Amino acid sequence: MKPDVVVNAGLRWRRAGFALAVAATVLGLVWLMAATLFVGRIDALGLGMLLAFAVTLPWTVVGFWNAAIGLALMGASRHAAGLVAPHIHAAEPLQRIESSTALLACIRNEDTGRLSRNLAWMLHGLVDSGQAAAFHLYVLSDSDEPGIVAAEARMVASLQARFGTAIALSYRLREQHHGFKAGNIRDFCERWGTLHDYAIVLDADSLMTPQAMLRLVRIMQARPAIGILQTLVTGLPSASAFTRMFQFGMRLGMRSYTLGAASWQGDCGPYWGHNAILRLQPFIAHCELPELPGPPPLGGPVLSHDQLEAVLMRRAGYEVRVLPDEEGSWEENPPNLLEFIRRDLRWCQGNMQYLQLLTLPGLLPVSRCQLLLAIAMYLGAPAWLAFMMLGMWREQPFRPDFAVVLFVAVMGMNLAPKLATLVDVMLRGPLRRAYGGAPRIACGAVLEFGFWLLTAPVVAVAVTLFLLGLPFGRRVGWAAQQRDVQRIDWRVALRGLWPQTLLGLVLAGLVFLRTPGAIWVWSPVLAGLIGSIPFAWLSAHEVVGRWLVRWGLCRIPEEAPKATGLASHALPVHAPVVAPVVPAVD
């Protein structure tokens, strides 16, 4: 039976307060920028800068207020997640499993060795829990390389031989690959969806403890109004220098950000497409994706299916919830800068398709806001570059004192999610020690800040060039991700990053010619762009990664394997981390 869409009064007031805070902050910053730019007359270049600045603000300001609310919640309670996610306590830990759940491993031309290791680890945990009979693993393949297809069949046969009748396994190779991953899951729904109550969606790099999976099922059993329940997905420990720095910053930012977002999103929460559980009956009935008019990349099948499925589920009257705590749900992050950019551009293409979906009938206001924010996340990159370029050519006077205030405010807002969680980590002894102790946390934070300064302009240029090419048919191919830690060849780095390097050299010349006094503003951008090729090579080098692991820098709590049981998964990072060289120094 379809539930009614009901928004409680407290959530309605929180949403109104959040919207008011975001709007007031955006308007205040736009006013301050106008006061900075227009000391004398109003000019066209100044108006262009003001418009570009305004486009960069929504994502930044929303992130700032999410972080501020998250920090307040973390300060108010040691169990802050329960304050914004009451469904966490909806199920008893030993509640009987009375439902059937499909595990959907969605793959395409993946390394079967890694996939087999991940699946076996999760299946073994379910069998040990005594609840394996309530699950059925489906390996849903969209692979099109004959050698990999044969390896997948051998992998499934090996898993079946290993686990026997303890847990059901099925393998399906889809010959027609229409609809990307969403089409893969829709095919499962049409074949087997009516046989199960729920489905836990897994990517090839997903890893979840049996406790995390059982927790999802028990909450869904206890809360029939929930249609999608998303875990907070954290990065697996990695020996890649690039990955360690990236996910250290992400780990610091995501807890405060997610807590703050959950406080106002409530039952219109996020869905990130994996490490989440779906209630199959409403998902099948209400979440089939439309075919967008026009040719790809902006038309055709929807690439970023997850957020659209979330808003469709909410439109149908079911809740979409998140578990804003870090308990037993992981993924692998890209091992180098080039792979990170490739993944980001795929998300960018998918999010731009949302432009055609903003007018879908029946969506809740919060759902439309989420689609708009997904678009704004990528429009901010070209807007930021446009602001900098227009500023270089503009010759009108401006208020330097206001400019400094704006610079500090915007920089602080961008860093707010990381700083908020960093404060919380430093104030909690057990959590501080899990990250390696205060000195290592501080060193890691400094390293990650430098990493962010260098990579942000490189990614921004890549996104801008990609967006400029979208109307002319540029797209990202649907291929397997590289997940192994390995060096980048200089020639590969040159092919991938020569536009950033060339633009950085041109910009350096223009800055010295036109505004040499502003070199301090441009220095992080120029360093990131001009140094993008050696940085990509160096951050992918295994020697740098091993050095960071050896000294416990950019460490995350899972690198203490006894805390999570990940040691049995044989992650390469664990061998050096458990050595005496990296005890927590507090």
Residue pairs with C-beta under 8 A, 6 or more apart in sequence:
2 282
2 316
2 317
2 318
3 224
3 225
3 317
3 318
4 317
5 314
5 317
5 364
7 266
7 267
11 264
11 266
11 267
14 263
14 264
14 266
15 264
15 266
15 366
17 264
18 65
18 69
18 263
18 264
21 65
22 58
22 61
22 62
22 65
25 61
25 64
25 65
26 54
26 57
26 58
26 61
29 53
29 57
29 61
29 406
29 409
29 410
30 50
30 53
30 54
30 57
32 402
32 405
32 406
32 409
33 49
33 50
33 53
33 54
33 406
34 50
35 399
35 402
36 398
36 399
36 402
36 403
36 406
37 46
37 49
37 50
37 396
37 398
38 46
38 396
39 396
39 397
39 398
39 399
40 396
40 397
41 396
43 394
43 396
45 390
45 393
45 394
45 396
46 394
46 396
48 386
48 390
49 387
49 390
49 391
49 394
52 383
52 384
52 386
52 387
52 390
53 383
53 387
55 376
55 379
55 380
55 383
56 380
56 383
56 384
56 387
58 372
58 373
58 376
58 380
59 373
59 376
59 377
59 380
60 380
60 410
60 413
60 414
61 413
62 373
63 257
63 413
63 414
63 416
63 417
64 412
64 413
64 416
64 417
65 260
66 256
66 257
66 258
66 259
66 260
66 261
66 417
67 253
67 256
67 257
67 260
67 416
67 417
67 419
67 420
67 421
68 260
68 416
68 420
69 259
69 260
69 263
69 264
70 80
70 255
70 256
70 257
70 258
70 259
70 260
70 263
70 417
70 420
70 421
71 256
71 420
71 421
71 423
71 424
73 80
73 83
73 84
73 259
73 260
73 263
74 80
74 255
74 256
74 259
74 420
74 421
74 424
75 424
76 83
77 83
78 428
80 259
80 324
81 88
81 259
81 323
81 324
81 325
82 88
82 89
83 263
84 259
84 262
84 263
84 266
84 324
85 262
85 321
85 322
85 323
85 324
87 219
87 223
87 226
87 229
87 321
87 323
88 219
88 323
88 325
90 218
90 219
90 222
90 223
91 215
91 218
91 219
91 221
91 222
92 218
93 215
93 218
95 218
95 221
95 222
97 131
97 134
97 214
97 217
97 218
97 221
98 221
99 134
99 197
99 198
99 217
99 220
99 221
100 134
100 135
100 136
100 195
100 196
100 197
100 198
101 134
101 135
101 136
101 196
101 197
101 198
101 199
101 200
101 213
101 217
101 277
102 135
102 136
102 137
102 138
102 188
102 192
102 195
102 196
102 198
102 199
102 200
102 280
103 122
103 135
103 136
103 137
103 138
103 199
103 200
103 202
103 213
104 138
104 140
104 185
104 188
104 199
104 200
104 201
104 202
105 115
105 119
105 137
105 138
105 139
105 140
105 202
105 204
105 206
106 140
106 142
106 181
106 184
106 185
106 201
106 202
106 203
106 204
106 274
107 115
107 139
107 140
107 141
107 142
107 143
107 152
107 204
108 141
108 142
108 143
108 144
108 177
108 181
108 478
108 479
108 480
109 143
109 144
109 145
109 148
109 479
109 480
110 143
110 148
110 204
110 480
111 204
111 480
111 483
111 484
112 148
112 151
112 152
112 154
112 155
114 204
114 205
114 483
115 155
115 204
116 155
116 158
116 159
117 569
117 570
118 204
118 205
118 206
118 207
118 569
119 137
119 139
119 159
120 159
120 162
121 207
121 568
121 569
122 207
122 208
122 209
122 210
122 213
123 132
123 137
123 159
123 163
123 167
124 163
125 209
125 210
126 132
126 135
126 167
126 210
126 213
127 163
127 166
127 167
128 210
129 210
129 211
129 214
131 210
131 214
132 163
132 166
132 167
133 166
133 167
134 217
135 167
135 168
135 213
136 167
136 168
136 169
136 170
136 195
136 196
137 159
137 167
137 168
137 169
137 170
138 169
138 170
138 171
138 172
138 188
138 192
139 152
139 155
139 156
139 169
139 170
139 171
139 172
140 172
140 174
140 184
140 185
140 187
140 188
141 149
141 152
141 171
141 172
141 173
141 174
142 174
142 177
142 180
142 181
142 184
143 149
143 152
143 173
144 177
149 173
152 171
152 173
153 171
156 169
156 171
159 169
160 169
163 169
170 192
172 187
172 188
172 191
174 183
174 184
174 187
177 183
177 184
177 478
178 301
179 186
179 289
179 301
179 302
180 301
180 302
180 303
180 305
180 478
181 273
181 305
182 289
182 301
182 302
182 305
182 309
183 301
185 199
185 201
186 288
186 289
188 199
189 280
189 283
189 284
193 199
193 280
193 283
193 284
194 280
194 284
196 280
197 220
197 279
197 280
197 281
198 216
198 217
198 220
198 277
198 278
198 279
198 280
199 277
199 278
199 280
199 283
200 208
200 213
200 216
200 275
200 276
200 277
200 278
201 273
201 274
201 275
201 276
201 277
201 278
202 208
202 274
202 275
203 273
203 274
203 275
203 331
204 480
204 481
204 483
205 236
205 331
205 332
205 481
205 483
206 233
206 274
206 275
206 330
206 331
207 236
207 329
207 330
207 331
207 569
208 231
208 275
208 328
208 329
208 330
209 327
209 328
209 329
209 564
209 565
211 327
211 328
212 231
212 327
212 328
212 329
215 323
215 327
216 229
216 231
216 276
216 277
216 323
217 277
219 226
219 229
220 226
220 229
220 277
220 279
223 319
224 279
225 318
225 319
226 279
226 318
226 319
226 320
226 321
227 278
227 279
227 282
227 283
227 313
227 314
227 316
227 318
227 319
227 320
228 269
228 271
228 276
228 277
228 278
228 279
228 283
228 309
228 310
228 313
228 318
228 319
228 320
228 321
229 276
229 277
229 321
229 322
229 323
230 269
230 270
230 271
230 272
230 275
230 276
230 320
230 321
230 322
230 323
231 275
231 276
231 322
231 323
231 327
231 328
231 329
232 254
232 255
232 258
232 322
232 323
232 324
232 325
232 326
232 327
232 329
233 272
233 274
233 275
233 329
233 330
233 331
234 247
234 251
234 254
234 326
234 329
234 330
234 331
234 556
234 558
235 243
235 246
235 247
235 250
235 251
235 330
235 331
235 332
235 333
235 556
236 330
236 331
236 332
236 333
236 558
236 566
236 571
237 556
237 558
237 559
237 566
237 571
237 573
237 574
237 577
238 244
238 247
238 332
238 333
238 335
238 485
238 545
238 573
239 485
239 542
239 545
239 546
239 549
239 572
239 573
240 335
240 336
240 485
240 539
240 540
240 542
240 545
241 538
241 539
241 540
241 541
241 544
241 545
241 547
241 548
242 334
242 335
242 336
242 337
242 340
242 539
242 540
243 332
243 333
243 334
243 335
243 485
244 545
244 548
244 549
244 553
244 554
244 555
245 447
245 448
245 451
245 539
245 548
245 554
246 333
246 334
246 340
246 451
246 455
247 333
247 554
247 556
248 444
248 447
248 448
248 554
248 555
248 556
249 418
249 448
249 451
249 452
250 333
251 421
251 556
252 417
252 418
252 421
252 422
252 425
252 445
252 448
253 417
253 418
253 421
254 417
254 421
255 324
255 326
255 421
255 424
256 416
256 417
256 420
256 421
256 424
257 417
258 322
258 324
259 324
261 269
261 270
261 322
262 269
262 322
262 324
265 322
265 366
265 370
267 314
267 319
267 320
267 321
268 310
268 311
268 314
268 320
268 364
268 366
268 367
268 370
269 310
269 319
269 320
269 321
269 322
270 307
270 310
270 320
270 322
270 370
271 306
271 307
271 309
271 310
271 313
271 320
272 306
273 305
273 306
274 331
275 329
275 330
275 331
279 318
282 313
282 316
282 318
283 309
283 313
285 316
286 312
286 313
286 315
286 316
286 318
287 309
287 312
287 313
287 316
289 301
289 302
289 305
289 308
289 309
289 312
290 302
290 357
291 300
291 301
292 298
292 299
292 300
292 301
292 302
292 353
292 356
292 357
293 299
293 356
294 300
295 473
296 473
296 475
297 349
297 352
297 353
297 470
297 473
297 474
297 475
297 476
298 352
298 353
298 355
298 356
298 470
298 471
299 353
299 356
302 308
302 350
302 353
302 357
303 346
303 349
303 350
303 353
304 347
304 349
304 350
304 351
304 353
304 354
304 374
305 350
307 354
307 370
307 371
307 374
308 354
308 357
308 371
310 320
310 367
310 370
311 360
311 363
311 364
311 367
311 368
311 370
311 371
313 320
314 320
314 363
314 364
314 367
315 360
315 362
315 363
315 364
315 367
326 557
328 564
330 558
332 483
333 340
334 340
334 342
334 343
334 481
334 482
334 483
335 482
335 483
335 484
335 485
335 486
335 540
336 482
336 488
336 536
336 539
336 540
337 455
337 458
337 488
337 497
337 532
337 535
337 536
337 539
337 540
338 488
338 492
338 493
338 496
338 497
338 536
339 481
339 482
340 455
340 459
341 458
341 459
341 462
341 496
342 476
342 481
343 481
344 459
344 462
344 463
345 462
345 463
345 466
345 476
346 476
347 378
348 378
348 463
348 466
348 467
349 466
349 470
349 475
349 476
351 374
351 375
351 377
351 378
352 375
352 378
352 467
352 470
354 371
354 374
354 375
355 375
357 371
358 368
358 371
358 372
363 371
378 463
378 467
379 467
381 459
381 460
381 461
381 463
381 464
381 467
382 460
382 463
382 464
382 467
382 468
384 460
385 460
385 461
385 464
388 522
388 525
391 518
392 507
392 510
392 511
392 514
392 515
392 518
393 514
407 521
412 419
415 449
418 445
418 448
422 441
422 445
424 431
425 431
425 432
425 435
425 441
426 432
426 438
426 441
429 586
431 557
432 438
432 441
432 584
432 586
433 584
433 586
434 557
434 560
434 563
434 584
435 441
435 444
435 555
435 556
435 557
435 584
436 444
436 552
436 553
436 555
436 582
436 584
436 585
437 584
437 585
437 586
438 585
438 586
439 585
440 551
440 552
440 553
440 555
440 584
440 585
443 553
444 553
444 554
444 555
447 553
447 554
448 554
451 539
453 524
453 527
453 528
454 524
454 527
454 528
454 531
454 532
454 535
455 528
455 535
456 528
457 500
457 524
457 525
457 528
457 529
458 497
458 500
458 528
458 529
458 532
458 535
461 499
461 500
461 503
461 529
462 499
462 500
465 499
466 474
466 476
485 540
485 542
485 545
485 572
486 540
486 542
487 537
487 540
487 541
487 542
488 536
488 537
488 540
490 533
490 537
493 533
493 536
493 537
494 533
496 536
497 532
497 533
497 536
498 533
500 528
500 529
500 532
501 529
501 530
501 532
501 533
503 529
504 525
504 526
504 528
504 529
504 530
504 531
504 532
505 530
507 522
507 525
507 526
507 529
508 522
508 526
508 530
511 518
511 519
511 522
511 526
512 519
528 535
538 544
546 576
548 554
549 573
549 576
549 577
549 582
550 576
550 581
550 582
551 581
551 582
552 559
552 577
552 581
552 582
552 584
555 577
555 582
557 563
557 564
558 564
558 566
559 573
559 574
559 577
560 577
561 567
561 571
561 574
561 577
561 578
566 574
567 574
567 578
576 582
